[in-house]
Each structure stands twice: as structure tokens, then as C-alpha cells.
Amino acid sequence: MKRSLQAQLSLALTAAILVVALGAGGFGFVTAYRDSIRSQDDLLMQVGALLKHSGAALSLEAADPAQQSGLRVRLLIPGA
């Protein structure tokens, strides 16, 4: 059964829009993901610089080294 020219054009346009939308969505996701990683890295660098400047230290404690779900971070301030 032959399709009409209008149906073929509609199908081609729909496919093109779908491909462009998927590409744009993928690009937006990757860009946002990389930006969030950079933002988190910057924040961790700032916290590290603040702790280094204040003279405090961090102590990491885990009940079981293989299981880090129970990880606790303790701020150690000298003289406190």
C-alpha cells in the first residue's frame, strides 16, 4: 500500500524533530551533569581551604571500612 506524499513528509518531519529533541536533551543533561561536578569540586576546594586556614582537621570514622554507608565526619578543632 502506497503512502501519500503528505504522510511521508509528516513521518519524516516527526522523525527529524524527535532526533533533534533527543540530541538537545542529551546535550543538556551532559552539560548540567558536568557543571554540577565542577560546582561540587569548587565547593570542596573552598571547604578544604577554609579548614586549612582555620587550623581544624577532619577525622573520618567508619564502623566497617568495606561499608561506608555508616561513615561519620568529625570536625576536630585544636584547643576545644
N, C-alpha and C positions, 0 to 999 in steps of 0.2 A: 504494500500500500504506500503510495507516494504521499509525502507530507507537502503541505503548501509552503510557499516561499515565506509567508508570514510566520508560520510555525517554526520553520528552520531558523529564521532570524531571531525570533523570540528565544528559542533554546540557546542559540549561540550567545546572545546578549546576557541571558541569565547565567550561563556558564562563565562568561568573562567577568561579570560583576562578582560572582562567587569566588573566583580565583583571586581577584584584586582584594576583596574583603578579607579573605583568609591570609593573604600576604601582609596586608596592613595590620591585621590583628596580631599575627606572629611577630612582626617588627615592633609593634607597640609593647607587646609582652616582654620581648628580649631587652628592649631599651629600658623599660621600667625595672626589670629584674637587675640589670647591670647598675642602674642608678641607685637602687636600694642597697646593693652590695657596697658601692662606693661610699654611700652615706653612712652605712654601718661601720665601715673601715675608718672613716673620718672621725666618727663619734668615739670609737675605741681608742684611736690615737689621742684624742683630746682627753679622755679619761685617764689614759696612761700618763700623759704629760702632767695632768693635774695631780695624780698620785705621786709622781716623781718629784714634783715641785713642793708638795706638802710634806714629803718625807714619810708618808704612810706606805704600807705594804699590803699585799693581798695574800691570804692563805687559802688554798683550795683543799677541801676535805671531801672525800667520797667514802661511803661505807664499804663499797667493793670497787676496786679500780676498774673492773670489767663493766660494771654497771654505773654509768654516770648520770642516771636519772635522779639519783639522790645526792647530787653534787651541791655543796654549800660553799658560798664565798663569804669569807670573814674579813672585814677591814681591820687591820692592825695599826693602831696609832701609837707611836712611841710616847711613853710617859703618861699614858692614860690608864 
